[in-house]
Amino acid sequence: MSEATIHPTWGYRPDGSARIFDLGPDETLPDGWHPSPTVITDPARATAEALSATVARAAEAPRRPAVPLAPLSADAIAAL
Protein backbone atom coordinates (compact mmCIF):
# COMPACT_ATOMS: atom_id res chain seq x y z
CA MET A 1 0.00 0.00 0.00
CA SER A 2 1.46 3.37 -0.95
CA GLU A 3 0.38 6.91 -0.26
CA ALA A 4 0.10 9.49 -3.03
CA THR A 5 2.31 12.53 -2.71
CA ILE A 6 0.77 15.94 -2.06
CA HIS A 7 2.44 18.86 -3.83
CA PRO A 8 2.06 22.41 -2.48
CA THR A 9 1.39 24.41 -5.66
CA TRP A 10 1.00 28.17 -6.08
CA GLY A 11 -2.07 29.41 -7.94
CA TYR A 12 -2.67 32.95 -9.20
CA ARG A 13 -5.75 34.89 -10.35
CA PRO A 14 -5.88 37.88 -12.70
CA ASP A 15 -7.01 40.09 -9.76
CA GLY A 16 -3.67 39.52 -8.03
CA SER A 17 -4.83 36.83 -5.61
CA ALA A 18 -2.36 34.07 -4.85
CA ARG A 19 -2.53 31.00 -2.64
CA ILE A 20 -1.03 27.58 -2.17
CA PHE A 21 -3.07 24.52 -3.09
CA ASP A 22 -2.15 21.05 -1.85
CA LEU A 23 -2.55 19.01 -5.03
CA GLY A 24 -2.30 15.28 -5.53
CA PRO A 25 -0.44 13.81 -8.52
CA ASP A 26 -3.47 13.92 -10.85
CA GLU A 27 -5.01 17.16 -9.55
CA THR A 28 -4.88 20.53 -11.26
CA LEU A 29 -5.59 24.02 -9.99
CA PRO A 30 -9.28 24.89 -9.60
CA ASP A 31 -11.06 26.85 -12.34
CA GLY A 32 -9.97 30.47 -12.40
CA TRP A 33 -6.53 29.77 -10.91
CA HIS A 34 -3.35 29.76 -13.01
CA PRO A 35 0.13 28.33 -12.35
CA SER A 36 1.96 31.56 -13.21
CA PRO A 37 1.68 35.16 -11.95
CA THR A 38 1.87 36.29 -15.58
CA VAL A 39 -1.94 35.99 -15.59
CA ILE A 40 -2.16 39.13 -13.37
CA THR A 41 -3.33 41.85 -15.73
CA ASP A 42 -3.28 44.91 -13.44
CA PRO A 43 0.29 46.31 -13.52
CA ALA A 44 -0.10 47.67 -9.96
CA ARG A 45 -0.78 44.16 -8.69
CA ALA A 46 1.94 42.53 -10.77
CA THR A 47 4.88 44.27 -9.08
CA ALA A 48 7.32 42.29 -6.98
CA GLU A 49 6.13 44.14 -3.85
CA ALA A 50 2.46 43.36 -4.53
CA LEU A 51 3.21 39.70 -5.18
CA SER A 52 5.38 39.50 -2.04
CA ALA A 53 2.58 40.99 0.06
CA THR A 54 0.11 38.51 -1.42
CA VAL A 55 2.49 35.64 -0.74
CA ALA A 56 2.97 36.81 2.85
CA ARG A 57 -0.81 36.90 3.42
CA ALA A 58 -1.22 33.45 1.83
CA ALA A 59 1.53 32.01 4.02
CA GLU A 60 -0.38 33.14 7.11
CA ALA A 61 -3.64 31.51 5.95
CA PRO A 62 -4.51 28.15 7.47
CA ARG A 63 -3.73 25.15 5.29
CA ARG A 64 -5.84 22.06 5.09
CA PRO A 65 -4.38 19.05 6.88
CA ALA A 66 -2.75 16.30 4.86
CA VAL A 67 -5.16 13.52 4.06
CA PRO A 68 -3.94 9.96 3.64
CA LEU A 69 -4.87 8.78 0.16
CA ALA A 70 -4.21 5.08 0.67
CA PRO A 71 -7.18 2.81 0.01
CA LEU A 72 -9.20 1.66 3.01
CA SER A 73 -9.42 -2.00 3.93
CA ALA A 74 -12.83 -3.74 3.97
CA ASP A 75 -12.70 -3.71 7.79
CA ALA A 76 -12.05 0.02 7.88
CA ILE A 77 -14.94 0.67 5.48
CA ALA A 78 -17.26 -1.52 7.56
CA ALA A 79 -16.29 0.47 10.67
CA LEU A 80 -17.51 3.69 9.04
PyMOL commands that set and color helices and strands:
alter all, ss='L'
color gray80, all
select helices_A, chain A and resi 37-39+48-60+74-79
alter helices_A, ss='H'
color red, helices_A
select strands_A, chain A and resi 7-12+18-23
alter strands_A, ss='S'
color yellow, strands_A
deselect
rebuild
show_as cartoon
